[in-house]
């Protein structure tokens, strides 16, 4: 892949002028004979730009939109959709989205359909700082799991105007790396009554009537596969891409458990998962990191449990919709570059997520926060959520340990499997049972 420093500098005369300097009213820049009159017009036009960032609730946060608007001088609004809504909007109302905050598996739908445009790596100012988890498919020098849809496999495209994925790094990408995490089970340590060490514990009879699983087929199936595979109930040749026979066996086991009263709930929303755990109705379940934080904020014990089989990894990317051009596209490029400059990274760390630029994210945390969220160290003072509520007391160590420990132990990635249509049909049977 050609990605030299010389190439990065060759972005055109417009890129040589700092946009934020222009917004600040830099008279010397405005009067430059190299670009006479243009920056003033550009800055005035930029103030009228309104970008829409659309994605799921866990990453499409109003606070991030406000921070971007403050820092960039144009308005960034946030639109929250669910997984099905994201796909529908990209295809049926694409002009309503400017920046699509997509999960990696969603790119497998969007890119071939031509709704996203390629982004030149030369436009991404901090490319060399971004995690090799995305850019090289490696973490801590080792290749990450290829079971499921790992970010590296879908990042690159053959050319700016192609609608496919490149099998090796190129000069163009389908999206700019965004937030990512390693997911596991949430538990109530005060109520489970024993050690939880395996995904198999999700389906243990010890928790009949007190367990829950997420009702999002593409993700819930992965939690089920991890649990059933670990328990030896179903054998999978590739957990990230099961066969029809394997899916049939998986759903049959889920239905069997449901009829036996094992599942207290199949939750659909973040709030449902929080309420189930905070109330004690459920003591072990599929969970997202910020939901664990939300339970902790209420003063209720909740742990994101490290398990011997490893984590279920996932990642997001910020993609540009095909309709973007001119000043609005320039603003979108400015925004996706800003997104990985640190302010967002520090904010989302307090949700339990990781930034594609871990260096700048850590620089936007206090020494105590950096030690807790990234380094596996005990907190020297209380840890707080992004909005300031205490989540962990001094002396606490983050569940799962350090950044390296977590991402060095990803067993499978969220994915859109080859048998997705078959999965959706079988999952409907599970819901109806």
C-alpha positions as CSV (number, residue, x, y, z in Angstrom):
1,X,0.0,0.0,0.0
2,X,1.4,3.4,-0.9
3,X,1.1,5.6,2.1
4,X,4.3,7.6,2.3
5,X,4.6,10.9,4.2
6,X,5.2,12.7,0.9
7,X,1.9,11.4,-0.4
8,X,0.1,12.6,2.8
9,X,1.4,16.1,2.2
10,X,0.2,16.1,-1.3
11,X,-3.5,16.7,-0.6
12,X,-3.9,19.8,-2.7
13,X,-3.7,23.5,-1.9
14,X,-7.0,23.6,-0.1
15,X,-5.8,21.1,2.5
16,X,-2.7,23.2,3.1
17,X,-4.9,25.8,4.7
18,X,-6.0,24.9,8.3
19,X,-9.8,25.0,8.3
20,X,-9.9,25.8,11.9
21,X,-7.6,28.7,11.4
22,X,-9.9,30.0,8.8
23,X,-12.9,29.7,11.1
24,X,-11.0,31.6,13.7
25,X,-10.7,34.5,11.3
26,X,-7.0,34.3,10.5
27,X,-6.6,37.5,8.5
28,X,-3.2,36.5,7.1
29,X,-4.6,33.3,5.7
30,X,-7.7,35.1,4.4
31,X,-5.5,37.6,2.5
32,X,-3.1,35.0,1.1
33,X,-2.3,35.6,-2.6
34,X,-2.1,31.9,-3.1
35,X,-5.8,31.4,-2.5
36,X,-7.1,34.9,-2.9
37,X,-10.6,35.3,-1.4
38,X,-11.3,31.6,-1.2
39,X,-10.8,30.9,2.5
40,X,-13.3,33.7,3.6
41,X,-15.9,32.3,1.2
42,X,-15.1,28.8,2.3
43,X,-15.4,29.6,6.0
44,X,-18.7,31.5,5.5
45,X,-20.1,28.5,3.6
46,X,-18.8,26.0,6.1
47,X,-20.7,27.6,8.9
48,X,-23.9,26.8,7.0
49,X,-23.0,23.1,6.6
50,X,-25.1,20.6,8.6
51,X,-23.8,17.1,8.8
52,X,-25.9,14.1,9.9
53,X,-24.2,11.2,11.6
54,X,-26.5,8.2,11.7
55,X,-25.9,5.0,13.7
56,X,-26.9,2.8,16.6
57,X,-27.6,4.2,20.1
58,X,-24.4,3.1,21.7
59,X,-22.1,5.1,19.5
60,X,-24.4,7.9,18.0
61,X,-24.4,10.1,21.0
62,X,-25.7,13.7,21.2
63,X,-22.7,14.7,23.4
64,X,-20.3,13.7,20.5
65,X,-22.3,15.9,18.1
66,X,-22.1,18.8,20.5
67,X,-18.4,18.4,20.9
68,X,-17.9,18.3,17.1
69,X,-20.0,21.3,16.6
70,X,-18.0,23.2,19.2
71,X,-14.6,22.2,17.7
72,X,-15.3,22.3,14.0
73,X,-17.5,25.3,13.5
74,X,-20.3,23.6,11.6
75,X,-23.3,21.6,12.9
76,X,-23.1,17.9,13.4
77,X,-26.4,16.3,14.3
78,X,-27.0,12.7,15.5
79,X,-29.8,10.3,14.3
80,X,-30.2,7.1,16.2
81,X,-31.6,4.0,14.4
82,X,-31.6,0.3,15.2
83,X,-29.8,-2.3,13.0
84,X,-32.7,-2.8,10.6
85,X,-33.4,0.9,10.5
86,X,-29.8,1.6,9.5
87,X,-29.9,-0.7,6.6
88,X,-33.3,0.6,5.4
89,X,-32.3,4.2,5.6
90,X,-29.0,3.7,3.7
91,X,-30.9,2.2,0.8
92,X,-34.3,3.9,0.9
93,X,-33.4,7.4,2.1
94,X,-29.6,7.7,1.6
95,X,-29.7,11.5,1.3
96,X,-30.9,11.7,5.0
97,X,-27.5,10.4,6.1
98,X,-24.1,12.0,5.6
99,X,-21.8,10.0,7.8
100,X,-23.0,6.4,8.3
101,X,-21.8,4.9,11.6
102,X,-21.9,1.2,10.5
103,X,-21.0,-2.0,12.1
104,X,-18.4,-3.9,10.1
105,X,-20.8,-6.6,9.0
106,X,-23.2,-3.9,7.7
107,X,-20.5,-2.9,5.2
108,X,-21.0,-6.3,3.5
109,X,-24.4,-5.0,2.5
110,X,-23.7,-1.3,1.9
111,X,-20.5,-1.5,-0.1
112,X,-21.6,-3.9,-2.9
113,X,-24.8,-1.8,-3.3
114,X,-22.8,1.3,-4.0
115,X,-24.3,3.6,-1.3
116,X,-20.9,4.5,0.1
117,X,-18.0,6.3,-1.5
118,X,-14.3,5.4,-1.2
119,X,-12.1,7.5,1.0
120,X,-8.4,8.0,0.0
121,X,-6.0,7.2,2.8
122,X,-4.2,10.4,1.9
123,X,-7.3,12.2,3.2
124,X,-7.0,10.6,6.7
125,X,-4.6,12.8,8.5
126,X,-3.9,10.5,11.4
127,X,-3.9,7.2,9.5
128,X,-0.5,6.1,10.8
129,X,-1.7,6.4,14.4
130,X,-4.8,4.2,13.9
131,X,-4.9,0.8,15.5
132,X,-3.4,-2.1,13.4
133,X,-6.4,-4.1,14.6
134,X,-8.2,-2.4,11.7
135,X,-5.4,-1.4,9.3
136,X,-3.3,-4.7,9.4
137,X,-5.6,-7.2,11.1
138,X,-3.1,-7.6,13.9
139,X,-3.0,-6.8,17.6
140,X,0.1,-6.8,19.7
141,X,2.0,-8.2,16.8
142,X,-0.3,-11.2,16.3
143,X,-3.0,-11.9,13.8
144,X,-6.5,-11.4,15.3
145,X,-9.2,-14.1,14.9
146,X,-10.7,-14.4,11.4
147,X,-13.8,-16.1,12.7
148,X,-16.6,-13.8,11.9
149,X,-16.2,-10.3,10.2
150,X,-12.9,-8.8,11.5
151,X,-12.5,-5.1,10.6
152,X,-9.4,-5.7,8.5
153,X,-11.2,-7.9,6.0
154,X,-13.7,-5.2,5.0
155,X,-11.7,-2.0,5.4
156,X,-10.0,-1.7,2.0
157,X,-11.5,-1.2,-1.4
158,X,-9.8,-1.8,-4.8
159,X,-10.3,1.8,-5.9
160,X,-12.2,4.9,-5.0
161,X,-15.1,4.1,-7.4
162,X,-15.2,0.3,-6.9
163,X,-17.9,-1.4,-5.0
164,X,-16.0,-4.3,-3.6
165,X,-13.5,-5.3,-0.9
166,X,-9.8,-5.6,-1.5
167,X,-8.1,-8.7,-0.2
168,X,-5.0,-6.7,0.8
169,X,-4.3,-3.0,1.8
170,X,-4.8,-0.4,-1.0
171,X,-4.9,3.4,-1.1
172,X,-8.6,3.5,-0.5
173,X,-10.9,2.5,2.4
174,X,-14.6,1.9,2.7
175,X,-14.8,3.6,6.1
176,X,-12.6,5.3,8.7
177,X,-12.0,3.1,11.8
178,X,-14.4,4.1,14.6
179,X,-15.2,2.6,18.0
180,X,-14.8,-1.1,18.9
181,X,-15.0,-3.4,21.9
182,X,-14.8,-6.9,23.1
183,X,-18.1,-8.1,24.4
184,X,-18.9,-10.8,27.0
185,X,-21.6,-11.7,29.5
186,X,-22.9,-9.4,32.2
187,X,-23.5,-10.9,35.7
188,X,-24.8,-9.9,39.1
189,X,-21.9,-11.1,41.3
190,X,-24.0,-10.8,44.4
191,X,-26.7,-13.1,43.0
192,X,-25.1,-15.7,40.8
193,X,-24.0,-17.8,43.8
194,X,-20.8,-19.2,42.2
195,X,-17.9,-18.4,39.9
196,X,-18.7,-17.7,36.3
197,X,-15.8,-18.7,34.0
198,X,-17.3,-19.9,30.7
199,X,-19.8,-18.8,28.0
200,X,-21.5,-22.2,28.8
201,X,-22.7,-20.6,32.1
202,X,-25.3,-18.7,30.1
203,X,-27.2,-21.9,29.5
204,X,-26.5,-23.6,32.9
205,X,-29.6,-24.9,34.7
206,X,-28.3,-23.1,37.7
207,X,-29.8,-20.0,36.1
208,X,-33.1,-21.2,34.8
209,X,-35.6,-18.3,34.8
210,X,-32.8,-15.8,35.6
211,X,-30.9,-15.7,32.3
212,X,-31.5,-13.4,29.2
213,X,-30.2,-13.2,25.7
214,X,-30.3,-10.3,23.3
215,X,-33.0,-10.5,20.6
216,X,-30.9,-9.1,17.8
217,X,-30.4,-12.1,15.5
218,X,-27.0,-11.3,14.1
219,X,-25.5,-10.7,17.6
220,X,-27.7,-12.9,19.7
221,X,-26.9,-15.9,17.6
222,X,-23.2,-15.3,18.3
223,X,-23.8,-15.4,22.1
224,X,-25.8,-18.6,21.6
225,X,-23.0,-20.1,19.5
226,X,-20.3,-19.2,22.1
227,X,-22.5,-20.7,24.9
228,X,-23.6,-23.9,23.1
229,X,-20.2,-24.5,21.6
230,X,-18.5,-24.1,25.0
231,X,-21.0,-26.5,26.6
232,X,-20.4,-29.1,23.9
233,X,-24.0,-29.0,22.9
234,X,-23.3,-28.1,19.3
235,X,-20.1,-28.5,17.3
236,X,-19.2,-25.6,14.9
237,X,-16.7,-25.8,12.0
238,X,-16.5,-22.0,12.0
239,X,-18.3,-20.1,14.7
240,X,-18.3,-17.0,12.6
241,X,-20.0,-18.7,9.6
242,X,-22.1,-21.6,10.7
243,X,-23.9,-24.0,8.3
244,X,-27.6,-24.4,8.0
245,X,-27.4,-27.7,10.0
246,X,-25.4,-25.9,12.7
247,X,-27.9,-23.1,12.9
248,X,-30.8,-25.5,13.0
249,X,-29.2,-27.3,15.9
250,X,-28.5,-24.0,17.7
251,X,-32.0,-22.7,17.4
252,X,-33.5,-26.0,18.4
253,X,-31.4,-25.8,21.7
254,X,-32.5,-22.2,22.3
255,X,-36.2,-23.2,21.8
256,X,-35.7,-26.1,24.1
257,X,-34.3,-23.8,26.8
258,X,-37.1,-21.3,26.2
259,X,-39.8,-24.0,26.7
260,X,-38.1,-25.1,29.9
261,X,-38.4,-21.5,31.2
262,X,-34.7,-20.8,31.1
263,X,-34.9,-17.4,29.5
264,X,-36.4,-14.7,31.7
265,X,-36.4,-12.4,28.7
266,X,-35.2,-11.9,25.2
267,X,-34.2,-8.2,25.3
268,X,-34.4,-5.8,22.4
269,X,-33.0,-2.5,23.8
270,X,-30.2,-1.2,25.9
271,X,-32.7,0.0,28.5
272,X,-34.3,-3.4,28.8
273,X,-31.0,-5.1,29.5
274,X,-30.2,-2.5,32.2
275,X,-33.6,-2.8,33.9
276,X,-33.4,-6.6,33.9
277,X,-30.0,-6.6,35.6
278,X,-30.6,-3.7,38.0
279,X,-33.8,-5.3,39.2
280,X,-32.2,-8.7,39.8
281,X,-34.8,-10.4,37.6
282,X,-31.8,-11.6,35.6
283,X,-28.4,-12.5,37.0
284,X,-26.6,-13.5,33.8
285,X,-27.2,-12.3,30.3
286,X,-25.9,-10.9,27.0
287,X,-24.8,-7.4,27.7
288,X,-23.1,-4.3,26.3
289,X,-20.4,-2.5,28.1
290,X,-22.3,0.8,28.6
291,X,-25.2,-1.1,30.0
292,X,-23.0,-2.6,32.7
293,X,-21.9,1.0,33.4
294,X,-25.5,2.1,33.6
295,X,-26.3,-0.6,36.2
296,X,-23.2,0.3,38.2
297,X,-24.2,4.0,38.2
298,X,-27.3,2.9,40.1
299,X,-25.2,1.5,42.9
300,X,-25.9,-2.1,41.9
301,X,-23.1,-4.7,41.5
302,X,-22.6,-5.7,37.9
303,X,-19.6,-7.3,36.3
304,X,-18.6,-7.7,32.6
305,X,-17.2,-11.1,33.1
306,X,-14.0,-12.3,31.5
307,X,-14.5,-15.9,30.2
308,X,-12.0,-18.6,29.3
309,X,-13.2,-18.9,25.6
310,X,-12.5,-15.3,24.9
311,X,-14.6,-12.3,23.8
312,X,-17.0,-11.6,21.0
313,X,-15.3,-8.7,19.2
314,X,-17.0,-6.0,17.2
315,X,-16.1,-2.8,15.4
316,X,-17.7,0.2,13.7
317,X,-16.6,2.4,10.9
318,X,-17.5,6.0,9.8
319,X,-18.5,5.8,6.1
320,X,-19.3,8.7,3.7
321,X,-22.5,8.4,1.8
322,X,-22.3,8.6,-2.0
323,X,-24.2,11.9,-2.3
324,X,-21.5,13.9,-0.5
325,X,-19.6,16.3,-2.6
326,X,-18.0,19.7,-2.5
327,X,-17.9,21.7,0.7
328,X,-20.1,19.1,2.5
329,X,-17.8,16.3,1.7
330,X,-14.8,18.4,2.9
331,X,-16.7,19.0,6.1
332,X,-17.3,15.2,6.5
333,X,-13.6,14.5,6.0
334,X,-12.8,17.1,8.6
335,X,-15.3,15.4,11.0
336,X,-14.1,11.8,10.6
337,X,-10.5,13.0,11.1
338,X,-11.6,15.0,14.2
339,X,-13.4,11.9,15.5
340,X,-10.0,10.1,16.1
341,X,-8.1,13.1,17.4
342,X,-8.7,12.2,21.1
343,X,-11.7,14.1,22.5
344,X,-14.1,11.4,21.4
345,X,-11.7,8.7,22.4
346,X,-11.5,9.9,26.0
347,X,-15.3,10.3,26.2
348,X,-16.1,6.8,24.9
349,X,-13.4,5.2,27.1
350,X,-15.7,6.0,30.0
351,X,-18.4,4.0,28.4
352,X,-16.0,1.1,28.2
353,X,-15.3,1.4,24.4
354,X,-12.0,1.9,22.6
355,X,-10.9,4.5,20.1
356,X,-9.3,3.7,16.8
357,X,-6.5,6.1,17.9
358,X,-5.7,4.7,21.3
359,X,-2.7,7.1,21.8
360,X,-4.8,10.3,21.5
361,X,-7.7,8.7,23.5
362,X,-5.3,8.0,26.4
363,X,-4.0,11.5,26.2
364,X,-7.5,12.8,26.9
365,X,-7.8,10.8,30.1
366,X,-6.4,11.4,33.5
367,X,-3.6,9.2,34.7
368,X,-6.1,7.4,36.9
369,X,-8.6,6.9,34.1
370,X,-5.9,5.8,31.7
371,X,-4.6,3.3,34.2
372,X,-8.1,1.9,34.8
373,X,-9.5,1.8,31.2
374,X,-6.4,0.9,29.2
375,X,-3.6,-0.4,31.5
376,X,-5.3,-2.8,33.8
377,X,-4.3,-0.9,36.9
378,X,-6.4,-0.4,40.0
379,X,-8.1,3.0,40.2
380,X,-6.4,5.4,42.5
381,X,-9.7,7.5,42.8
382,X,-13.3,6.8,41.9
383,X,-14.0,6.2,38.2
384,X,-16.9,8.1,36.6
385,X,-19.1,7.7,33.6
386,X,-19.0,10.2,30.7
387,X,-21.7,12.2,32.5
388,X,-19.9,12.3,35.9
389,X,-21.6,9.6,37.9
390,X,-19.4,7.2,39.9
391,X,-19.2,3.8,38.4
392,X,-16.2,2.2,40.2
393,X,-14.6,3.0,43.6
394,X,-10.9,3.6,44.2
395,X,-9.1,0.3,44.2
396,X,-11.3,-1.3,41.5
397,X,-9.7,-3.0,38.5
398,X,-11.5,-3.0,35.2
399,X,-13.3,-6.3,34.4
400,X,-11.2,-8.3,31.9
401,X,-8.0,-6.3,32.6
402,X,-6.0,-4.2,30.2
403,X,-6.7,-3.2,26.6
404,X,-4.0,-5.8,25.6
405,X,-5.5,-8.5,27.7
406,X,-9.0,-7.9,26.2
407,X,-8.1,-7.7,22.6
408,X,-5.5,-10.3,22.8
409,X,-8.4,-12.7,23.6
410,X,-11.1,-12.2,20.9
411,X,-12.5,-15.6,19.9
412,X,-15.0,-14.5,17.2
413,X,-16.3,-11.3,15.6
414,X,-19.9,-10.1,15.1
415,X,-20.8,-10.9,11.5
416,X,-23.3,-11.2,8.7
417,X,-23.0,-14.9,8.0
418,X,-23.5,-16.5,4.6
419,X,-26.7,-18.2,5.9
420,X,-28.2,-14.9,7.2
421,X,-31.6,-15.3,5.5
422,X,-31.8,-18.8,7.0
423,X,-30.8,-17.5,10.4
424,X,-33.5,-14.8,10.3
425,X,-36.1,-17.4,9.5
426,X,-34.9,-19.7,12.3
427,X,-34.7,-16.8,14.8
428,X,-38.3,-16.0,14.1
429,X,-39.1,-19.5,15.1
430,X,-37.3,-19.0,18.4
431,X,-39.3,-15.8,19.1
432,X,-42.5,-17.5,18.3
433,X,-41.9,-20.7,20.3
